[in-house]
Amino acid sequence: MKRISTIFGKSDRPGLRDGDGRIQALIEQYERLQVILRARALDPAMRGVPGAETGLLVPRPRRLGRGRDAVVVREYILDVGMLRELRAITEQLKRECASPPSSARKTKVGIDFEKLNEDQIRQFAALEKEFREAGALPREGDAAV
C-alpha cells in the first residue's frame, strides 16, 4: 500500500476519494467483521456445535409441531450475508490495490519518444517496470484491460 502511494503520490483530497483512504476504510470494515466472527466463535452457547469455531454460524429458533405439542429448537445456519460482505470487501480491495488512484488514471502525457535521449528512455522503462510490479499496469503478456 505504501509502495503504491510512493509511486503515484498522495491525492490532495483526503478520505474516501483518496485511494489509500478507500483502502484503509475497506480494511477497517473487514477487521470489524472479523471481530464479530471471533466473538461468535468464542460464545459459550455455541460450544459443541460443529463449525461454530468459524463464527459463521448463527442460531435460529425453530418451532416444531403445533399447539401444546410444539417444541422450540435451535437450528444453526450459515451467515451467508456475512460471507457475501467479506467477499465483496476482498474483491474491492483487490480492485483498489490493482489500479492506480483516479488522479493518476486521468492524467495523459503526450511524449514524443523520438526526441528522448537514452537516459530518459531508461528512466521511462524503469518507471513502467515499477508500475507493473505495483499492479498499476498489466504485466507483460497479460491481456490489456
N, C-alpha and C positions, 0 to 999 in steps of 0.2 A: 504494500500500500504506500509506504513511504517512497519507494522507488518510482512509482507512477507519479506521485506528487513532485518528485525531484525532476523528472523528465518534462512534465507538462507545466509545472509551476502552479502556484495556488491561484484560484479564482478570486476575483475581487468581490464576489458575492458569497458571503459565508452561509452556512446552514445547508438545507437540502438542495439548494441549487448547485452547490459545490460538490464535485464527485466524491471527495473524501468525506464530506458531511453526510451524503446519502449512504455511503458505505458504512460509516460509523453508526448511523441510525439503524441500518439493517442488522448490523452485528448486535447492537443493543436489544433489538426486538428478538433476535434469535436467542440471546442469552436469557432474556426474561422468560421465554417459553421453556428453556431448559431448566430454569429454576422451578417452574410448575411441574415439569416431568419428574425432577428429583424429589420434590415434596410428595408427589403421589406415590413414587416408588418406596418412600420411607414410611408411608402411612401404615400404622399398625393394623388397621382394619383390613388392609389388603394382604396381610401376611398369609401365605399358604395358597394364594390364588395364582395359578400358572400364568406367567407372563407379566405379573404385577410389577416386577422389578424394573420393567422398562418405563413405567409411568404412563404408558399409552392406553391402559385400560381404565375405564370409568364404570362405577357401579350404577345399575339402573334397577329400581324396584319393579317387579313384575307380579301382577296378580294372577294367580292360577285358581280356577274354579269360580263358582257363583254362590252368592248368598252366604249362609253360615259356614259352608264348607270351603269358602275362599281362603287361600293362603297367599301371603305376600312373600316372594323370594327375591333374592338379589341375583341379578344377572350381570355379567361383566362384558362390556362391549368395547371394541377398539374405538378410540377417539380419532375418527377419520378427519375431522375438521382440523385437529392439531397437526396431523401428518401433512395435510394439504398446505397448511400455513408454513410449516417448516420447509417443505419442498419449494414453495413459492419464494420464500426468503433466500434459500440456497440458490435457486435459479437466478433471481435478481442480483445476488452478489456476484455470480459468475459473469452476468452481463456487464455489471458495473466495473468489475475488475478487468474485463477483456476489452473495453472500449475506452478511448481517451475521453477526458472531460469535454462537455459540449463546446466550451470555448475553443478548444483545440480543434474539434471537428469542423467548426465553422470557418476556420482560417484557411484561406487558399493562398499559396505563394506562387507567383509567376517567376520562374527562374529560367534563364537561358543557359542551359547546361554547356553549350558550346563555348561560352565565354569564361567558364570556370577554369582555374588552374588545377594542377594535380593535387595540391594540398587541400583545396576546397572540396574536390571530389572525394578525397579520403574522409574528410570531416562529414560529408553527407552520408557516405557509406557507413561510417561508424554510428551516426545518429539513427539511420534506418535499422541497423542491427540491434541497437539498444531498444528502439520502439518495438521491434518484433519480439525480442526477449521479454519485454514487459507485457506483451499481449495486446499492444495497441495497434499492431498491424498483423495481417495474416502471415504465418510462417511461409517461407519459400516452399512452393509445391502445393500449398493449401489453396483451395478454391477461394477466389476473392468474394467478399460478401457485399 
